[in-house]
Amino acid sequence: MTRHRGFALLGALVGVVALVCGAIIAGYGLLENGLSTASGTASGPGTGRGSPADGSRDARTQGRTPVGRAAPASADAWTGTWAAAPAGAEPSAPIGHPGRSIRNVVHTSIGGTSVRITLSNLYSPSALLIGRASVAVGQGSRGSQGVQGRLGSRGGASSAEAVAGTMRQLTFGRGPAVTLPPGGQITSDPVPLRVPYGGDLLVTLYTPTPSGPVTYHPHALQTSYLATGDRTQDLDGAAYTEPTTVWRYLTAVDVLNREARGAIVTFGDSITDGLRSSQDANRRWPDILAARLRDQHIGVLNEGISGNRVLWDAAGHGNGASGVARFRRDVLGRAGVKTVVIDLGINDILRSGETDPARITAGLTELTRQAQARGVRVIGSTLTPFGAHRGYNAVTESVRDQVNEEIRSGRVFDDVVDFDRALRDPYAPDRLRPVYDSGDGLHPSDAGYRAMGRYLDLQALDDKAPAQL
């Protein structure tokens, strides 16, 4: 072989190696861009970016973890186990809770081997500094256990005390602190933790400095706690001397679970929120549904907001943005969602004075359109009776009846669950059955919520509807 031919052969080999390396790098770049786009990162409205706590790290690197898709979860996908929709700004905390630790107590639907959380600063015009955060299994999870320990606690008194050996510090982009911009949210880095089915988690946030108003969920029906100073790593609850009945900043908890088959989101108003059910007992109708689905490894996420409406924004009163406006964030943005159950519209009639049933059903149809565009199945509920409520009259009842007629026609949702039929008094169909009435003529009792949670056909939740792509 001549020297000239040898150099030519060497040059060809170098060119092949360069092409192969370029393809590998390009493929890695596509993967990296895909993960960055799908991840939960600190972001403000319209910017897609936020400021890290120390100002040295681009916010796109923070909380970079893949989110769940509409399909059932797999071994490498996240599934929601708990959620609460941000409803407004806490009126009694205009500068937040500076120098305090907030221990949110939440109840899981399914368990897993790793966990991550999502925080929101949606309703604040100011940046929020989270100085430190942690997650642990709560002592409330030491209740009676089901097969292989899956069922966990069946409800009871809440506790600020953590189970020994379960405390985990949370990080955001590998840093212990993070700043959420006004209107922004962030997802933490995942941490390994054996999360129980149907158990309590303690998610603790330390806010060292003043901020704007607290983004919160006012009707938690679960006792959480406040402490002075950074008590994020405390196992015992001695420092948590101030009980509270709201959730602050925390909007989602996701788990990794090899057996998980995705999540169902329940989307509605106070009846989905569980208003007037027993405190610290997990007796909302989504809780009853979650208990039925645990053996199927399906998460249930409660995105109800008391006072919420299909068409009208009521966040200024702590009742959340309209259903049409918040659906993308609170339903389609949740990890592993495959089905949504919608029970919304009563407050449009009772609080907003909507007298045109076609406007309400048009809004509900729009929710279905948004879900179908993402391959998410929609089950919609008829509006339940309120004949003994102070807002009842011939006009409001007529609107409810016409909305229900359209829902039952099958033209609004993929499938229908008839909660009206499940709860109404057979002798006075415009009223709740007395045993199902909490006493105000509108909200169900514990027995009523239990009837709702059991009335849903589990097969209907799993049926496949063609996505309108």
Buried (B, 14 or more C-beta within 10 A) or exposed (E): EEEEEEEEEEEEEEEEEEEEEEEEEEEEEEEEEEEEEBBBBBBBEEEEBBBBBEEEBEBBBBBBBBBBBBEBBBEEBBBBBBBBBBBBBBEEBBEBBEBBBBBBBBBBBBBBEBBBBBBBBBBBEBBBBBBBBBBBBBBBBBBEBBEEBBBBBEBBEBBBBBBEEBBBBBBBBEBBBBBBBBBBBBBBBBBEBBBBBBBBBBBBBBBBEBBBBBBBBBBBBBBBBBBEEBBBBBBEBEBBEEEBBBBBBBBBBBBBBEBBBBBBBBBBBBBBBBBBBBEBBBBBBBBBBBBBBBEBBBBBBBBBBBBBBBBBBBBEEBBBBBBBBBBEBBBBBBBBBBBBBBBBBBBBBBBBEBEEBEBBBBBBBBBBEBBBEBBBBBBBBBBBBBBBBEBBEEEBBEBBBBBBEBBBEEEBBBBBBBBBBBBBBEEEEBBBBEEBBBEEBBBBBBBBBBBBBEBBEEEBBBEEBEEEE
